[in-house]
Structure formats: C-alpha cells, structure tokens
C-alpha cells in the first residue's frame, strides 16, 4: 500500500488547523477538496482517520498518518536543502516542538531564534507540563520535546539536558503576614500558595519535604510569567525557577523560604529519524540546555 503524500498532508493540516475550512485555506484548496481527500484516504486504508469534532482530532490510524506527513515534509526539506534548490519565495518548513512552560519562559526560545536565522523554518511550539510533553511525541503532534521522561518514547532518541532548579520564595510582606513564626507546618497550612494548574505538584512536593500536611488555600495561575508575577505581588508563595527568582531575590523583592530546592531533570527527545534539520535543532537545544541548566546530581 502506498499512501499519497497529498492525502497525508491534508490530514495533518486538518489536525493542525482544527477544521476542514481552515485546512482548506492553508492548503489553498476548497473545503470540498479537503473532504474528498480525507474520504479517499479512509477508503484506501479501510479506516477512519479523523474524528469530525471541533476541533477535529486524529484517530489511532490518523496519528500514524500525521506522523508520516510530518516526517515526509521534514525529509523533503532536507532534500531541497541538500540540492540547493530552494528559493527565497518557497514556504518555510514548519517544525512542531513541545516544551514545558518554565523552559519556554526562560531559555528555550534563544536556540530557536538562532536556528531560524540559519534555516528556512518556522516553529509551532506546544506548551505543556514536562511530564506530559512526551505524549505529544507519541501522538505524532510534534517532532521533538523537552520532557521529564528519561526513557525514550517509541521511535525516538533522548539526550539529557540538565535540571531546572526551583526554590520556594515569597515577598517579605507575605512572610511577615503569613509566616512570621517561620515555615512551620501550622503556618504553611494557612499560607496561600500559587499553583500553575491542577497538575502542578511542585509546591506539594516541597510541602511534603517540610513535613507540612494538609491543603493550604490555592491560587491557580496557568502562565509562567504571570505565575511569577503573582508571587512578586504577594498573592502567595511558590517555587520559582532560579532563572526567574535570582534578580528579585538580589533586589530584596523576594526572600527564600528555606527547605530543599527541587531539581526537575529535563531531557530532549526527538524522532529517531536521520535528518540534518532535526539534528541541527537537537544540537542547538541540547547545547543551550546544558549551558544554562543545573547539572543533574
């Protein structure tokens, strides 16, 4: 069986854009043509590849087709580059990547900027918790990911980056109001805490290390820079990456609450596909991660 690239590309476009109409605009065809291509592919495979929801999402068979489309597009880019056949008017290759919010807010964009200056590419960055970005690799949504998972995802290879170090901090005014007697279990039970979202377990991990049981009042602020701002204005205490807390600590705007820092080891995983472009991306991201992140103890 041979899957025509045009049909696989169409499925990937629908998954990326969410609807047939949006995919049609991206592919410069009519929505009817998109629908006909999907129908033709499903008849060829004998399987449904898309769930017609809003947004549209791939079935298990569709995931395999999307992965094929992305890999084919990557290999096409490499071939054109090797032949020197590209021209300035050609569309840039889109490279989908996944990263955790704190890396995105601190160190991850710098290597992407350097890459975009040397290669005709654009990046489609997906943000998720580091414990969940590997799932985007498994689904074929992205080609590479910063993840906490050290074990390679099937069909991928992995490189260690280093550890994102977090420290518990708060404003002096917050400490004076809520933790005047120190970070005792009793005080911590009442002091408001800021969590990124309901999957964020860092603050709970630190509380366990401090022998503080119970569930203190919680704010949820699901954006990395806004999360840090919430701590800086005294909304609650939280663990911040040392990238974000170093300057406010030096200025006296924040103080450390004590207790152990928490290191979150990070890894770079990417498709195990021999591609000069994907290898160039890995080289930049891994080098930057190892330069700025803490060594894994």
Beta strands, then each sheet from edge to edge (+ up, - down):
strand 1: 50-51
strand 2: 57-58
strand 3: 93-99
strand 4: 121-127
strand 5: 144-147
strand 6: 156-170
strand 7: 193-195
strand 8: 218-220
strand 9: 238-241
strand 10: 255-256
strand 11: 262-271
sheet 1: 1+ 2-
sheet 2: 4+ 3+ 5+ 11- 6+ 9-
sheet 3: 4+ 3+ 5+ 11- 6+ 10-
sheet 4: 7+ 8+
end
